[in-house]
Amino acid sequence: MKKKVVIIGGVAGGASTAARLRRLDENVEIKIFERGKYISYANCGLPYYVGNVIKERDSLLVQTTQGMKKRFNIDIYTLHEVLKIDRANKSLLIKNLKTNEIFQENYDILVLSSGAEPIKPPIKGIDYAENVFILRDIPDADKIKNFVETKNPKKAVVIGGGFIGIEIADSLLARGMNVTIVEKADQILVQLDKEMANILHKNIKDKGVDLILADSIEEFKNNGKTLVLSSGKQIYSDLTILSIGVKPESNLAKEAGLDIGITGGVKVNEYLQTSDESIYAIGDVIEVKDFITGLPTLKPLAGPANKQGRIVANNICGKNEKYLGTIGTSVVKVFDMTAASIGNNEKILKKSSISYETIHITPPSHATYYPGATTIFMKLIFDKNNGKIYGAQAVGYDGVDKRIDVLSTAIMGGMTVMDLQYLELAYAPPFSSAKDPVNMLGYVATNVINGDLEIIHCDEFINLKKDNVVILDVCEPIEREKGYIDGSINIPLNDLRNRLDELPKDKMIYVYCQQGLRSYIAYRILKQNGFKVKSIDGGYRFYLNYI
């Protein structure tokens, strides 16, 4: 008797499950029920389609319904919504959205890949707003693009500073609109820590975008033309995109009595089975294990969803493969900059009561003697006792994704910060330096762990009482003309050994330079000459991101 596998939802998770399942078993019966019109599309590309960066709409279609049916011999039903899961009878109640017909479908194994739904709070006046959109799928993108091309809006407001919000703001700016971003938190891209996001805030404002932080939308007036914020500020808008975030679309699972995790996602075991062993769940709808800490979390990302789909297909075919957890590797284009992160930020670790250390560096993207090198702002978060890597963040113009990918691989391989020193990474002047930025992270973190460098973090330094300390700037005088820390004295590094008698040994010396390398050398000189000294982490460049 044929085994019958029914999949609820297509796109990343559901479609990858079906394709892998067919490759493993020619005899299994596979059916996909997708509420939307499209079975497999690149939803990460939607903002760029709206912005005309992606010109052809068909480019977004990873696989068409007919193409997938023909290649994989799968029964695919688009515009079909699953209304109910009857676990006792292993059946589904389904509505054909084209005909309104309601029917039942049995299953032997069910795969739940319903994804996440945009958060759309009951904002006063939203039901009467004619120019407010969300962006979740191709029809949403079509509506926005049609509105832009027929109404010719001049002023756009994006509510929310997450991935989609930033990408759509970039796209609307590229189409010639005046753009405002409103974000409830005090920073965009909450996966980053505040000092890293501050680098992006400045860049966004430099692009002419009005960035409003720590404020939120309270009411729409004038059919959506006027936005009233919590602060009382009012903004005019021709076009508003709601991008407040997403939450697991887990209602079907809840109503079926499946276990729901503390994050609101469907709870699954290491084989991606729900509390009902005949039902698997994957993608944005599930609560996953954080690969680094082992704690439950939500990671609505396409990469993990695809991998989970493959694993579920393997397990249906008896391969017994475990899902090890999600690292949370992400990258986003922020106008002309790139922001990438991996693992846990400080906010998450503090909330989980996990002790950690951080370092910051600002290496060039490639050898500085080769034209075009730009600065990468990098942050590494780790366990000071054993060197375990908890997370990393990078912001810059070039080479950002490459470095985060290396760190992702290091985490997956169980490497420590000490191991980063020894990675042999590709080097040629146009691409990197002989000591790659990832190696540099390893050197600095190892120095901190071994006690060869004592640092003070910028936020600690800013809040420090400075009456009985010395702040030492070891930059060249010409650099000081561009800015320095108030109250600091200047002794260039090359003069330091000959001017040690100008410094007191009974006071703590906080030494800094532009990036942190010269201050490390100064630290070693001072420490070995009997001075009390700490280096300001990340140097003056990072200090500016805290003030």
C-alpha positions as CSV (number, residue, x, y, z in Angstrom):
1,M,0.0,0.0,0.0
2,K,1.3,3.4,-1.0
3,K,2.4,5.8,1.8
4,K,0.6,9.1,1.6
5,V,2.4,12.3,2.6
6,V,0.5,15.6,2.7
7,I,2.3,18.9,3.0
8,I,0.6,22.1,4.2
9,G,2.4,25.0,2.6
10,G,4.9,25.3,-0.1
11,V,7.7,27.9,-0.6
12,A,11.0,27.1,1.2
13,G,10.1,24.3,3.6
14,G,7.2,22.5,2.0
15,A,8.6,22.5,-1.5
16,S,12.0,21.3,-0.5
17,T,10.4,18.5,1.5
18,A,8.4,17.4,-1.5
19,A,11.3,17.5,-3.9
20,R,13.6,15.6,-1.6
21,L,11.0,13.0,-0.8
22,R,10.4,12.3,-4.4
23,R,14.1,11.9,-5.1
24,L,14.2,9.3,-2.3
25,D,11.0,7.4,-3.1
26,E,9.4,7.1,-6.4
27,N,6.3,5.3,-5.0
28,V,5.2,7.6,-2.1
29,E,2.1,9.7,-2.8
30,I,2.8,13.4,-2.2
31,K,0.3,16.1,-2.1
32,I,0.9,19.8,-1.3
33,F,-1.9,22.2,-0.3
34,E,-0.9,25.9,-0.6
35,R,-3.2,28.7,0.4
36,G,-1.5,31.1,-2.0
37,K,-1.3,31.2,-5.7
38,Y,2.4,30.2,-6.0
39,I,4.1,27.0,-4.8
40,S,7.7,28.1,-4.7
41,Y,9.0,31.6,-5.0
42,A,11.8,33.8,-3.7
43,N,10.1,35.8,-1.0
44,C,13.4,37.3,0.0
45,G,13.6,39.0,-3.4
46,L,10.2,40.7,-3.1
47,P,11.5,44.1,-1.9
48,Y,13.9,44.2,-4.8
49,Y,11.2,43.4,-7.3
50,V,9.1,46.4,-5.9
51,G,12.2,48.6,-6.3
52,N,12.8,47.4,-9.9
53,V,16.2,46.0,-9.1
54,I,14.7,42.6,-10.1
55,K,13.0,43.5,-13.4
56,E,11.3,40.3,-14.4
57,R,8.5,39.0,-12.1
58,D,9.1,35.5,-13.3
59,S,12.6,35.6,-11.9
60,L,11.0,35.3,-8.5
61,L,9.4,32.0,-9.3
62,V,11.8,29.3,-8.2
63,Q,9.5,26.6,-9.5
64,T,6.0,26.8,-11.1
65,T,3.2,24.6,-10.1
66,Q,3.1,22.8,-13.5
67,G,6.9,22.6,-13.7
68,M,7.1,21.0,-10.2
69,K,4.2,18.6,-11.0
70,K,5.9,17.4,-14.1
71,R,9.4,17.0,-12.7
72,F,8.6,15.4,-9.4
73,N,5.2,13.8,-10.0
74,I,3.6,15.6,-7.1
75,D,-0.1,16.6,-6.7
76,I,-0.1,20.3,-6.0
77,Y,-3.2,22.3,-5.0
78,T,-2.7,26.1,-4.9
79,L,-5.4,28.4,-3.6
80,H,-6.4,25.6,-1.2
81,E,-6.6,26.5,2.5
82,V,-6.4,23.8,5.2
83,L,-9.1,24.7,7.8
84,K,-8.6,21.9,10.3
85,I,-6.4,18.9,11.2
86,D,-8.3,15.9,12.6
87,R,-5.5,13.9,14.2
88,A,-7.8,11.1,15.4
89,N,-8.8,10.3,11.9
90,K,-5.6,11.5,10.2
91,S,-7.6,13.8,7.9
92,L,-7.7,17.4,6.9
93,L,-10.6,19.8,6.2
94,I,-9.7,21.8,3.2
95,K,-11.3,24.7,1.3
96,N,-10.8,25.4,-2.4
97,L,-10.5,29.1,-2.4
98,K,-11.4,29.3,-6.1
99,T,-14.8,27.4,-5.8
100,N,-15.4,27.6,-2.0
101,E,-15.8,23.8,-2.1
102,I,-14.9,22.2,1.3
103,F,-13.6,18.6,1.3
104,Q,-11.6,16.1,3.4
105,E,-8.2,14.6,2.6
106,N,-6.6,11.8,4.5
107,Y,-2.9,11.4,5.3
108,D,-0.5,8.9,6.6
109,I,2.1,11.5,7.4
110,L,1.5,15.2,7.6
111,V,4.1,18.0,7.2
112,L,3.2,21.4,8.6
113,S,5.0,24.2,6.7
114,S,2.6,27.1,7.2
115,G,5.3,29.6,7.8
116,A,4.9,32.9,9.7
117,E,2.4,35.7,9.3
118,P,3.0,39.4,9.4
119,I,2.1,41.1,12.6
120,K,-0.7,43.6,11.8
121,P,-1.9,45.2,15.1
122,P,-5.3,46.7,15.3
123,I,-4.2,50.3,14.7
124,K,-7.0,52.9,14.8
125,G,-8.0,53.9,11.3
126,I,-6.2,51.1,9.5
127,D,-9.4,49.7,8.0
128,Y,-10.0,52.9,6.2
129,A,-6.4,53.4,5.0
130,E,-6.2,53.1,1.3
131,N,-2.5,53.4,0.9
132,V,-1.2,50.9,3.6
133,F,0.3,47.6,2.5
134,I,2.1,44.6,3.9
135,L,4.7,42.6,2.0
136,R,4.6,38.8,2.4
137,D,4.1,37.2,-1.0
138,I,4.0,37.9,-4.7
139,P,0.4,39.3,-4.8
140,D,1.4,41.8,-2.1
141,A,4.4,42.8,-4.1
142,D,2.1,43.2,-7.2
143,K,-0.3,45.4,-5.3
144,I,2.5,47.7,-4.0
145,K,4.2,47.9,-7.4
146,N,0.9,48.7,-9.1
147,F,0.1,51.4,-6.5
148,V,3.5,53.0,-7.1
149,E,3.2,52.9,-10.8
150,T,-0.4,54.2,-11.0
151,K,-0.5,56.7,-8.0
152,N,3.1,57.9,-8.3
153,P,3.6,58.4,-4.5
154,K,6.2,61.0,-3.5
155,K,6.3,60.3,0.3
156,A,6.7,56.8,1.7
157,V,6.7,55.6,5.3
158,V,8.0,52.2,6.4
159,I,6.8,51.0,9.8
160,G,9.4,48.7,11.2
161,G,13.2,48.5,10.9
162,G,13.7,44.8,10.4
163,F,15.0,43.0,7.3
164,I,12.0,43.6,5.1
165,G,11.5,47.1,6.4
166,I,15.0,48.2,5.6
167,E,15.1,46.5,2.2
168,I,11.7,48.0,1.1
169,A,12.9,51.4,2.3
170,D,16.0,51.1,0.2
171,S,13.9,50.1,-2.8
172,L,11.4,53.0,-2.4
173,L,14.3,55.5,-2.1
174,A,15.8,54.0,-5.3
175,R,12.5,54.7,-7.0
176,G,12.8,58.4,-6.1
177,M,10.5,58.7,-3.1
178,N,11.2,60.6,0.1
179,V,11.3,57.8,2.7
180,T,10.7,57.8,6.5
181,I,11.4,54.7,8.7
182,V,9.6,54.5,12.0
183,E,10.9,51.9,14.5
184,K,9.5,51.2,17.9
185,A,12.8,50.1,19.4
186,D,15.7,52.4,19.8
187,Q,17.5,50.8,16.9
188,I,16.9,49.0,13.6
189,L,17.8,45.4,13.1
190,V,17.4,44.1,16.6
191,Q,19.6,41.1,15.9
192,L,22.5,43.6,16.1
193,D,23.7,45.3,19.3
194,K,23.1,49.0,19.6
195,E,26.6,50.2,18.9
196,M,26.6,48.2,15.7
197,A,23.2,49.5,14.6
198,N,24.4,53.0,15.3
199,I,26.8,52.8,12.4
200,L,23.9,52.0,10.1
201,H,21.7,54.8,11.6
202,K,24.2,57.4,10.5
203,N,24.5,55.9,7.0
204,I,20.7,55.8,6.6
205,K,20.4,59.4,7.6
206,D,23.2,60.4,5.3
207,K,21.1,58.9,2.4
208,G,18.4,61.5,3.2
209,V,16.1,59.0,4.9
210,D,14.2,60.3,8.0
211,L,14.8,57.7,10.7
212,I,12.5,57.9,13.7
213,L,13.5,55.5,16.5
214,A,11.8,54.7,19.8
215,D,8.4,55.7,18.4
216,S,5.4,53.8,16.9
217,I,2.2,54.2,14.9
218,E,-0.9,54.9,17.0
219,E,-3.5,56.0,14.4
220,F,-4.1,56.5,10.7
221,K,-6.1,59.6,9.7
222,N,-7.3,61.0,6.4
223,N,-7.7,57.5,4.8
224,G,-4.1,56.7,5.7
225,K,-2.5,59.9,4.5
226,T,-1.7,61.1,8.0
227,L,0.1,58.9,10.6
228,V,-0.1,59.8,14.2
229,L,2.8,58.5,16.3
230,S,2.9,57.6,20.0
231,S,5.0,60.7,20.6
232,G,2.2,62.8,19.1
233,K,4.2,63.6,16.0
234,Q,2.2,63.5,12.7
235,I,3.7,62.4,9.4
236,Y,2.2,62.7,5.9
237,S,2.4,59.6,3.7
238,D,1.4,58.7,0.2
239,L,2.4,55.1,0.7
240,T,2.9,53.2,4.0
241,I,4.4,49.7,4.3
242,L,3.7,47.8,7.5
243,S,6.8,45.7,8.4
244,I,6.4,45.3,12.1
245,G,7.6,41.7,12.2
246,V,6.2,38.1,11.9
247,K,4.9,35.5,14.2
248,P,4.5,31.7,13.7
249,E,1.3,30.8,11.9
250,S,0.5,28.1,14.4
251,N,-3.3,28.3,14.7
252,L,-3.8,25.0,12.9
253,A,-1.4,23.3,15.2
254,K,-2.9,24.9,18.3
255,E,-6.5,23.9,17.3
256,A,-5.2,20.3,16.6
257,G,-3.8,20.1,20.1
258,L,-0.2,20.0,19.1
259,D,2.4,21.2,21.7
260,I,3.4,24.8,21.3
261,G,6.7,26.0,22.7
262,I,7.4,29.0,25.0
263,T,8.2,31.2,22.0
264,G,4.8,30.6,20.3
265,G,6.3,28.2,17.7
266,V,5.2,24.6,17.2
267,K,7.3,22.4,19.4
268,V,9.3,19.7,17.6
269,N,11.9,17.1,18.7
270,E,15.3,16.6,17.2
271,Y,13.8,14.7,14.2
272,L,11.4,17.6,13.6
273,Q,8.4,15.6,14.8
274,T,5.6,17.4,16.7
275,S,3.9,15.9,19.8
276,D,2.1,13.7,17.2
277,E,4.6,11.3,15.7
278,S,2.8,11.2,12.4
279,I,3.1,15.0,12.0
280,Y,6.3,16.9,11.2
281,A,6.7,20.7,11.3
282,I,9.3,22.9,9.6
283,G,10.3,26.4,8.8
284,D,9.0,29.7,10.4
285,V,6.1,28.0,12.2
286,I,8.4,26.0,14.5
287,E,10.4,26.7,17.7
288,V,13.9,25.6,17.1
289,K,16.9,24.9,19.3
290,D,19.6,27.6,19.3
291,F,22.6,25.7,18.1
292,I,25.0,27.6,20.4
293,T,23.1,27.8,23.7
294,G,20.6,25.0,23.3
295,L,17.8,27.3,24.3
296,P,14.4,27.5,22.4
297,T,14.1,30.3,19.9
298,L,12.5,31.5,16.7
299,K,14.6,31.9,13.6
300,P,12.4,32.8,10.6
301,L,15.0,32.3,7.9
302,A,14.9,30.6,4.5
303,G,18.1,28.7,4.8
304,P,17.1,26.7,7.9
305,A,13.6,26.0,6.4
306,N,15.2,24.5,3.3
307,K,17.5,22.3,5.4
308,Q,14.7,21.2,7.7
309,G,12.6,20.2,4.7
310,R,15.4,17.9,3.5
311,I,15.8,16.4,6.9
312,V,12.0,15.7,7.3
313,A,12.0,13.9,3.9
314,N,15.0,11.8,5.0
315,N,13.2,10.9,8.2
316,I,10.0,9.9,6.4
317,C,12.1,7.6,4.4
318,G,13.7,6.0,7.5
319,K,17.1,7.8,7.6
320,N,16.7,9.0,11.1
321,E,18.5,12.4,10.7
322,K,18.6,14.9,13.5
323,Y,18.3,18.6,13.2
324,L,21.1,20.1,15.2
325,G,19.6,23.5,15.7
326,T,19.8,26.9,14.1
327,I,22.8,29.3,14.3
328,G,20.9,32.2,12.9
329,T,23.3,33.4,10.2
330,S,21.9,36.5,8.5
331,V,22.9,39.2,6.1
332,V,21.0,42.3,4.9
333,K,21.7,45.1,2.4
334,V,21.3,48.4,4.2
335,F,21.3,50.9,1.3
336,D,25.0,50.8,0.3
337,M,26.2,49.0,3.4
338,T,26.0,45.4,4.5
339,A,25.1,44.1,8.0
340,A,25.5,40.5,9.0
341,S,25.3,38.6,12.2
342,I,25.5,35.1,13.6
343,G,24.4,33.5,16.9
344,N,23.4,35.5,20.0
345,N,23.8,39.2,20.7
346,E,24.4,40.7,24.1
347,K,20.7,41.3,24.7
348,I,19.8,37.6,24.3
349,L,22.8,36.4,26.4
350,K,21.9,38.8,29.3
351,K,18.3,37.7,29.2
352,S,19.5,34.1,29.4
353,S,21.9,34.9,32.2
354,I,24.9,33.7,30.2
355,S,28.2,35.2,31.1
356,Y,30.3,36.5,28.1
357,E,33.0,38.8,26.9
358,T,33.1,41.0,23.8
359,I,35.7,42.6,21.6
360,H,35.5,45.0,18.7
361,I,37.9,45.5,15.8
362,T,37.8,47.7,12.7
363,P,40.0,46.0,10.1
364,P,40.1,46.9,6.4
365,S,38.2,44.7,3.9
366,H,41.4,44.0,2.0
367,A,45.1,45.0,2.0
368,T,45.2,48.8,2.4
369,Y,47.9,49.3,-0.2
370,Y,45.5,47.9,-2.8
371,P,42.9,50.6,-3.9
372,G,39.4,50.5,-2.6
373,A,39.8,49.1,0.9
374,T,37.0,50.0,3.3
375,T,36.5,49.5,7.0
376,I,34.6,46.5,8.5
377,F,33.2,47.1,12.0
378,M,33.3,43.7,13.7
379,K,32.2,42.4,17.1
380,L,32.9,39.0,18.6
381,I,31.0,37.6,21.6
382,F,32.5,34.6,23.5
383,D,33.1,32.8,26.7
384,K,36.2,34.1,28.4
385,N,36.8,30.8,30.2
386,N,36.8,28.4,27.3
387,G,36.7,30.5,24.2
388,K,33.3,29.3,23.0
389,I,31.9,31.6,20.3
390,Y,28.4,32.9,21.2
391,G,27.9,35.3,18.3
392,A,29.4,37.8,15.9
393,Q,28.3,40.9,14.1
394,A,29.8,42.8,11.2
395,V,28.9,46.1,9.4
396,G,30.7,47.5,6.4
397,Y,30.7,48.0,2.6
398,D,32.7,45.0,1.4
399,G,33.7,41.5,2.6
400,V,31.2,41.5,5.5
401,D,29.3,38.4,4.4
402,K,32.5,36.4,3.7
403,R,33.7,36.9,7.3
404,I,30.4,36.0,8.9
405,D,30.2,32.9,6.8
406,V,33.7,31.9,8.0
407,L,32.5,32.4,11.6
408,S,29.3,30.4,11.0
409,T,31.4,27.5,9.8
410,A,33.7,27.8,12.8
411,I,30.7,27.7,15.2
412,M,29.2,24.7,13.4
413,G,32.6,22.9,13.6
414,G,32.9,23.6,17.4
415,M,35.9,25.9,17.0
416,T,36.9,28.4,19.7
417,V,38.1,31.9,19.4
418,M,41.6,30.6,19.9
419,D,41.2,28.4,16.8
420,L,40.4,31.5,14.7
421,Q,44.0,32.5,14.8
422,Y,45.1,29.4,12.8
423,L,42.5,29.5,10.0
424,E,44.2,29.6,6.6
425,L,42.0,31.9,4.6
426,A,42.4,32.9,1.0
427,Y,44.6,36.0,0.6
428,A,45.5,38.3,-2.3
429,P,45.6,42.1,-2.0
430,P,42.2,42.8,-3.7
431,F,40.4,40.3,-1.4
432,S,41.9,40.3,2.0
433,S,45.1,40.8,4.1
434,A,47.7,38.2,5.1
435,K,46.1,38.4,8.5
436,D,42.4,38.2,7.7
437,P,39.9,40.0,9.9
438,V,38.7,36.7,11.2
439,N,42.3,35.9,12.3
440,M,42.5,39.3,13.9
441,L,39.4,38.5,16.0
442,G,41.1,35.4,17.1
443,Y,44.3,37.2,18.0
444,V,42.5,39.9,20.1
445,A,40.2,37.5,21.8
446,T,43.0,35.1,22.7
447,N,45.1,38.0,24.1
448,V,42.1,38.9,26.3
449,I,41.6,35.3,27.5
450,N,45.3,34.8,28.2
451,G,45.6,38.1,30.1
452,D,48.0,39.6,27.5
453,L,45.5,42.4,27.0
454,E,43.1,44.0,29.5
455,I,40.3,46.0,27.9
456,I,37.5,48.4,29.0
457,H,34.4,48.4,26.9
458,C,33.3,51.8,25.5
459,D,30.0,51.8,27.3
460,E,31.8,51.1,30.6
461,F,34.4,53.8,29.9
462,I,31.8,56.4,29.1
463,N,30.0,55.8,32.4
464,L,33.3,55.8,34.3
465,K,34.2,58.5,36.9
466,K,37.3,60.0,35.3
467,D,38.7,62.3,38.1
468,N,41.6,60.1,39.0
469,V,42.6,58.5,35.7
470,V,44.7,59.2,32.7
471,I,43.2,58.9,29.2
472,L,46.1,58.4,26.7
473,D,45.7,58.9,23.0
474,V,48.6,57.3,21.1
475,C,47.5,58.6,17.6
476,E,49.5,61.0,15.6
477,P,48.8,64.7,16.1
478,I,47.3,65.0,12.6
479,E,44.7,62.3,13.5
480,R,43.7,64.2,16.6
481,E,42.6,67.1,14.5
482,K,39.8,64.9,13.3
483,G,38.6,64.1,16.8
484,Y,39.6,62.7,20.2
485,I,38.2,61.7,23.5
486,D,37.6,64.8,25.8
487,G,40.2,65.0,28.6
488,S,42.8,62.8,26.8
489,I,46.5,63.6,26.5
490,N,48.4,62.8,23.3
491,I,51.7,60.8,23.2
492,P,52.1,59.2,19.8
493,L,53.0,55.5,20.0
494,N,56.4,55.9,18.4
495,D,57.3,58.5,21.2
496,L,55.9,56.5,24.1
497,R,59.0,54.7,25.3
498,N,60.9,58.0,25.5
499,R,58.1,59.8,27.4
500,L,57.1,57.3,30.0
501,D,58.2,59.7,32.8
502,E,55.3,61.9,31.8
503,L,52.8,59.3,33.0
504,P,51.9,58.5,36.6
505,K,52.2,55.0,38.0
506,D,49.7,55.5,40.7
507,K,46.7,56.1,38.4
508,M,44.9,53.9,35.9
509,I,45.7,54.7,32.3
510,Y,43.1,54.1,29.6
511,V,44.9,54.0,26.3
512,Y,43.3,54.3,22.9
513,C,44.1,54.8,19.2
514,Q,41.9,54.9,16.1
515,Q,41.3,51.1,15.7
516,G,42.9,49.3,18.7
517,L,46.1,47.9,17.3
518,R,48.4,50.8,18.4
519,S,46.7,50.9,21.7
520,Y,47.5,47.2,22.2
521,I,51.1,47.8,21.5
522,A,51.1,50.8,23.9
523,Y,49.4,48.6,26.5
524,R,52.2,46.0,26.3
525,I,54.8,48.8,26.6
526,L,53.1,50.3,29.6
527,K,52.2,47.1,31.3
528,Q,55.8,45.8,31.1
529,N,57.0,49.1,32.6
530,G,54.9,48.8,35.7
531,F,51.9,51.0,34.8
532,K,48.3,50.3,35.6
533,V,46.7,50.2,32.1
534,K,43.7,49.1,30.1
535,S,43.0,49.5,26.4
536,I,39.7,51.0,25.2
537,D,38.1,48.2,23.2
538,G,37.6,49.0,19.5
539,G,39.4,52.3,19.7
540,Y,38.1,55.8,18.8
541,R,36.2,54.5,15.8
542,F,34.0,52.4,18.0
543,Y,33.8,55.0,20.8
544,L,32.0,57.3,18.3
545,N,29.3,54.7,17.9
546,Y,28.4,54.8,21.6
547,I,28.1,58.6,22.1
